[in-house]
Amino acid sequence: MAESKDRVVERLCLVFSAELISSGFLRGTYRSALDTLLALAIGQANLASMARDLAFQKAYAGLSSSPPDHLRRPVRVRPIALSLGIPQETARRRAAMMVKDGILVQTDAGVFMPKSVTETPSYIETAKATWGAIGGLYRALRREGALGPPADQAGGEEIPYRYMMRLWGDHFLRLIEMLLPMLQEPFDIVLLFAILRASQSVDAGTDNPVSASSLSRSLGLPFETVRRNALRLAEKGLCQKAPRGYVITSELLDTPVWRQFAERHRLVLMRFFSIMGERGLLGWWEADYQAAKA
């Protein structure tokens, strides 16, 4: 029996997030996946007051123009930790290390991510890779008829990488908020997608367990933290403990708990595309889709 359109879309979305989210949290620019999560939340909060200012969004849409530091409102680490469900002392200590590394700036009013961090080759490479990955999902959803053509066409100005990244950051934090009732910690979502990516069960139909030690190294987190959280995911039926690590099998993806997770995940991703459409940003990907069809 052919899969329903929703099931096809759910699997496309899972493949997408397994690659983009898990690879985005691999150890690289930041010391660990936890630092990446904190930096993302802090950077988004710094510019939250400008989120609905369309003039601001358009002025700082492309890679050539990053919002200046005086527009970045410092935030306290404590409310960020509370919103993410991270122990306050852990968040304070990690933020202090990021200040020392030059990733954050400490002020009397709190911390902020400076413009210089969003102008590094690493950030630019990440923005372009994220744009390409989301564009790939957009084209797949258009082919499946899950998205209709946008009202706006791509403009002749610079590709709005930064604007997209701000919207994507909001989306990911919303994804955490929506999926957290099924899990326990925000990091569990990152870990789950990392196991899914390694398992390759969504894409290739193969079952390749990944060890806690491998996940620990790639995510820059203590082995015991990864092992404990992975076991909790297994207890919830979201992954399986195998002799050589943890795995998400094709059969597991058809269980009720994964069906619920996949449905929630699909709804949040489709909402992201809806917001991109409302902001007139889908035309760029639509042009690529039409070019591919031709």
URMO-V213072 format. One record per backbone hydrogen bond with DSSP energy under -0.5 kcal/mol. NH is the residue of the N-H (numbers start at 0). CO is the residue of the C=O. E is the energy in kcal/mol with one decimal. If there is no record, write none. Layout:
((NH & CO & E) (NH & CO & E))
This chain:
((7 & 3 & -2.2) (8 & 4 & -2.7) (9 & 5 & -2.7) (10 & 6 & -2.1) (11 & 7 & -2.3) (12 & 8 & -2.5) (13 & 9 & -2.2) (14 & 10 & -2.5) (15 & 11 & -2.1) (16 & 12 & -2.6) (17 & 13 & -2.7) (18 & 14 & -1.5) (19 & 15 & -3.0) (20 & 16 & -1.5) (21 & 16 & -1.1) (22 & 18 & -1.8) (23 & 19 & -1.8) (24 & 20 & -0.9) (24 & 21 & -0.7) (25 & 22 & -1.0) (26 & 217 & -3.9) (27 & 29 & -1.2) (32 & 218 & -2.5) (35 & 31 & -1.8) (36 & 32 & -2.1) (37 & 33 & -2.4) (38 & 34 & -3.0) (39 & 35 & -2.4) (40 & 36 & -2.3) (41 & 37 & -2.7) (42 & 38 & -2.8) (43 & 39 & -2.3) (44 & 40 & -2.2) (45 & 41 & -2.2) (46 & 42 & -0.8) (46 & 43 & -0.6) (47 & 44 & -1.0) (49 & 46 & -1.6) (50 & 47 & -1.5) (52 & 49 & -1.5) (53 & 51 & -1.2) (56 & 52 & -2.4) (57 & 53 & -2.3) (58 & 54 & -2.1) (59 & 55 & -2.0) (60 & 57 & -1.0) (64 & 61 & -1.3) (70 & 67 & -1.6) (71 & 68 & -1.6) (72 & 45 & -2.7) (72 & 70 & -0.8) (73 & 71 & -0.5) (74 & 110 & -2.3) (79 & 75 & -0.9) (80 & 76 & -2.7) (81 & 77 & -2.4) (82 & 78 & -2.2) (83 & 79 & -1.5) (84 & 80 & -1.0) (85 & 80 & -2.4) (90 & 86 & -2.5) (91 & 87 & -2.7) (92 & 88 & -2.4) (93 & 89 & -2.6) (94 & 90 & -2.7) (95 & 91 & -2.2) (96 & 92 & -1.7) (97 & 93 & -1.9) (98 & 94 & -2.0) (99 & 95 & -2.0) (100 & 96 & -1.9) (101 & 98 & -1.1) (102 & 97 & -2.4) (103 & 97 & -1.4) (104 & 111 & -2.7) (106 & 109 & -3.0) (109 & 106 & -0.9) (110 & 74 & -2.8) (111 & 104 & -1.7) (113 & 111 & -0.6) (116 & 113 & -1.1) (117 & 113 & -0.8) (117 & 114 & -0.8) (118 & 115 & -1.2) (119 & 116 & -0.9) (123 & 119 & -2.3) (124 & 120 & -2.6) (125 & 121 & -2.3) (126 & 122 & -2.8) (127 & 123 & -2.3) (128 & 124 & -2.4) (129 & 125 & -2.7) (130 & 126 & -2.4) (131 & 127 & -2.3) (132 & 128 & -2.4) (133 & 129 & -2.7) (134 & 130 & -2.3) (135 & 131 & -1.8) (136 & 132 & -1.9) (137 & 133 & -2.7) (138 & 134 & -2.3) (139 & 135 & -1.9) (140 & 136 & -2.6) (141 & 137 & -2.2) (142 & 138 & -2.2) (143 & 139 & -1.5) (144 & 141 & -1.0) (145 & 140 & -2.3) (146 & 140 & -0.9) (153 & 282 & -0.8) (160 & 158 & -2.3) (161 & 60 & -1.5) (162 & 60 & -1.6) (163 & 159 & -2.3) (164 & 160 & -2.4) (165 & 161 & -2.2) (166 & 162 & -2.0) (167 & 163 & -3.0) (168 & 164 & -2.4) (169 & 165 & -1.9) (170 & 166 & -2.3) (171 & 167 & -2.7) (172 & 168 & -2.1) (173 & 169 & -2.0) (174 & 170 & -2.5) (175 & 171 & -2.2) (176 & 172 & -2.0) (177 & 173 & -2.3) (178 & 174 & -2.4) (179 & 175 & -2.0) (181 & 178 & -1.7) (182 & 178 & -0.7) (182 & 179 & -1.3) (183 & 184 & -0.5) (185 & 83 & -0.8) (187 & 184 & -1.1) (188 & 184 & -0.6) (188 & 185 & -1.1) (189 & 185 & -1.1) (190 & 186 & -2.9) (191 & 187 & -2.7) (192 & 188 & -2.1) (193 & 189 & -2.0) (194 & 190 & -2.4) (195 & 191 & -2.3) (196 & 192 & -2.5) (197 & 193 & -2.1) (198 & 194 & -2.6) (199 & 195 & -1.8) (203 & 199 & -2.1) (204 & 199 & -0.9) (205 & 199 & -0.9) (207 & 198 & -0.9) (207 & 205 & -0.6) (208 & 206 & -0.6) (209 & 245 & -2.4) (214 & 210 & -2.2) (215 & 211 & -2.6) (216 & 212 & -2.1) (217 & 213 & -2.3) (218 & 214 & -2.2) (219 & 215 & -1.0) (220 & 215 & -1.5) (225 & 221 & -2.1) (226 & 222 & -3.0) (227 & 223 & -2.5) (228 & 224 & -2.3) (229 & 225 & -2.7) (230 & 226 & -2.3) (231 & 227 & -1.7) (232 & 228 & -2.1) (233 & 229 & -2.1) (234 & 230 & -2.3) (235 & 231 & -1.5) (236 & 233 & -1.3) (237 & 232 & -2.5) (238 & 232 & -0.7) (239 & 246 & -2.8) (241 & 239 & -0.6) (241 & 244 & -3.8) (244 & 241 & -1.7) (245 & 209 & -2.6) (246 & 239 & -2.2) (248 & 246 & -0.5) (252 & 248 & -1.5) (253 & 250 & -1.2) (254 & 251 & -1.8) (258 & 254 & -2.4) (259 & 255 & -2.3) (260 & 256 & -1.9) (261 & 257 & -3.1) (262 & 258 & -2.0) (263 & 259 & -2.2) (264 & 260 & -2.4) (265 & 261 & -2.4) (266 & 262 & -2.2) (267 & 263 & -1.9) (268 & 264 & -2.1) (269 & 265 & -2.7) (270 & 266 & -1.7) (271 & 267 & -1.7) (272 & 268 & -1.8) (273 & 269 & -1.8) (274 & 270 & -2.4) (275 & 271 & -2.5) (276 & 272 & -2.1) (277 & 273 & -2.3) (278 & 274 & -1.9) (279 & 276 & -1.5) (280 & 275 & -2.8) (283 & 280 & -0.6) (285 & 281 & -2.5) (286 & 282 & -2.1) (287 & 283 & -1.3) (288 & 284 & -2.4) (289 & 285 & -2.8) (290 & 286 & -2.1) (291 & 287 & -2.3) (292 & 288 & -2.1) (293 & 289 & -2.2))
